Amino acid sequence: MRNKIVTFIFVCLVVSVPLYAQYFIDSPFPAMMLQGDYSVSIRIGPEGSLLARLSSVPFQGLSIGISYGGEKILGYEDPLFYKNPGIEVRILVLEEASLIPRVILGFDSQGYDWDVKEDDFEVRSKGIYGLLGKDIGILQSGVGVNYNTKDGETGFFGGVAFNLSSSFSIVGDYSIYPAGEAWNLLGLGARVNFEGVLLQVTFRDITGKKIGRALDLGYTGCF
């Protein structure tokens, strides 16, 4: 088991040189990389969790990604690896114009914060989603609707990023499920981005009983 942990952390560090802004926090960011670009990242979250993610753009307007991780990887307890890897696909339907928002269709099966009692993620995956995005000055915003294919629930989400400089942003996102109030989630964070390297500190579920803290590290490059 110890060898598995060491191997997993090593892969994370190799794959994830200090997230390209593919997400506000837990909700997808309305942007697409260019053909030949790739993004590698790692999230360090509550309960000693680690999540590694790799995304690439084989064709212009199509992004595919895979993620995998587990809980209690950091610390003294026995680690709990997720049952299945997460799969992500994004398709750019319409590029942004002066009065027209960017339109993205996607699928994301990755959830966050595994709940052993419920045998499911506390933060549900988006599943199938549609996303509209618009840049207005220093503000980047996105709103979307999603259908969680596992639970059969429809939800809504949105996010904003205030780019206070070329390398520093304040971000926030909110997810709401009318049929499951316990799944509603508000998060805030700050990110620094310099020459493709991203560092983001986030505070999640800030209106809940306890605030979760996470650190995202990522790198974006091209083949």
N, C-alpha and C positions, 0 to 999 in steps of 0.2 A: 504493500500500500504506500509506503514511504517513497518508493521509487516512482510510483505513478504520480504522486504529488510533485516530486522534484521535476519529473519530465513535463508535467502540465505547466508548471510555472516557467520552466525554461522555454517551452514553445511560446507561451504568452509574451515573454520578454523579447524573444527573437522576432515574433510576428508583430509585436506592438512597440515599436520604438515610440518614446513619448511623442481623440476621435475626430477625424474629419467631421465637419458639421453635417452629418447625415441625420442627426436627431437634435431636437431642442434639448430634451432630457430623456423622456421615455417615448415621446411622440415623434414621428418622422418629420424631418426638416424638408421644406419644399425646394430642394436643390438637387441637381443631377451632376455627377462628374462627367468629364469628357471621355470619349473613346480612348482606351488605353490606360486610363487612370485606375488606381487602386487605393484602398483605404484599409489600414489595419489598426485595431484598437483593443484596449483592455479596460474593463470597468472593475474597480475595487469597491465593493458595497458592504452593506450590513451583514452581520453574522459571518464575517470572514469570507464573503463570496468573491469569486472571480469569474468574469465573463470575457472571453476573447471573441473578436469578430473580424472577419475578412470579407471585403466587398471589392468588386471589380466591374469594369464596363467593357464587355467584349465587343459590343456594337453601340454606336451612338444612339442614345435614348433608351438603352436597356442596361440596368444594373442588377447584378445578382450577388448574393452574399450568403455566408454561413457563419453560425456562431455556436459556441459551446462553452460550458462552464460548470460551476457547482457551488455549493454552500460549504462553509466551515473549512475551506481549503487553507485559510490562514488561521492559525491558532493551534490549540492542543487537542481538540475533539476530532473524531474520525470524520473525514470528508464525505460529503454526499454529492456525487456527480449527477447532473441532470440525465434523465432517461434518454432523451433524444436531442440531437443538435437542432438549432433554430435555422430556418430557411427564410431568406428575404429575396423578393423580386420587385423591381420598380420599373415602370414604363412611363416615359415622358410622352404624354398625349398632345400637349400644346405648350409651346414656349411662351413666356411672358412678353407682352407688348404694352404699349402706353396705357391702354384702358382694359387690357385683357390679362387675367391672372395666369400664372403657370398652372397646368393641370397634370397631375401625376396619379396613376393607378398603381396599386401595389399589393403585396401580400407579405406579412411578417408573422412568423409563428413563434417568435421568441418572447417569452414572458420574463418577469423579474421577481426575485425574492420568493424562493420556494417555501411553501407551507406544508410541513410534514403531515399535520393533522388533516388538512384538506386534500393532500396529495395533488396539489396544483399550485401554480404561481399566484401570489397575492396580487401582483400587478399583471393583469391578463394581457396576452398578446393582442396586437391589433387585428390579426387575421387579414381579411380582405378589406382594403380601404381605398377611398378616393380623397385626394388632397388638392386644395387650391392654395397657391402662394403668390404673394405680391411684395415687392420691395418699394418702400417709400422713404427716400432719403436714408437716414441712418437706421430706419426701422425695417426689419424683415419679419413678415407675418405669414401664418399658415392656418387654415381651418380645414377640418375633414370629417368624414363619417366612416365608420368601420363596422364590420360584422365579424364577431369572434366565432370562427367555424367550430370550435370545440364546445362552447357553451350555448351557441345559437343566440347570442345577444347582440343587439345593435347599440353602438355607442357613438359619441361625438368627441372631438378633440380639437385643440387649438394651441398655438404657441407664438411667441414673439421673441425677437432678438434685437436689443438696442446696441448698435455698434458705436460705442463711445469713441473709439479710435480704430486705426487699421488693424490693431492686434488685440483689443480688449472689448468684450461684449458682456452685457447682462442678459440672461435668458430666462424664460419661464414657459411652462406649458400646463395645460389642464385637460384631464380626460374625465368624461362623465358617461355613466351608463344608467339611463332612466329606470331600468328594471333591477339594478343592483347597486344601491347607494354605497355599499361598502367598497365598491371598486373605484369610486370617484377619487381622483388624485390631483393635487396641485403641487407643482414643484418650481423652485427658483434656483438659479445658479449663476456663476460667473465663469467666463472662459477666456483664456489667453491663447492666441493663435499666431505663430511666427514661423514663416517659411515652411508651411505644411505640417508643423508640429503643433499639436493641440493639447492643452491642459485645462480641464474643467472640473470645478468643485460644485456639487449640487446638494440641495436640501429638498428632500422629497416627502410628500404627504404632510406638508406644513400645517394643514388644518386638522390633522388627525390627532390621535392620542399620543403618538410619539413620532418624532421627526427622524427620517432616515437620511443618512449622509453617504455620499458616494464620490469617488474620484475617477474621472475618465482621462485616459491617456491615449493619444492617437497620432498617426502619421499618414499623410497622403502623398503619393508619388505617381509616377507614370512609367510604363514599360518602354 
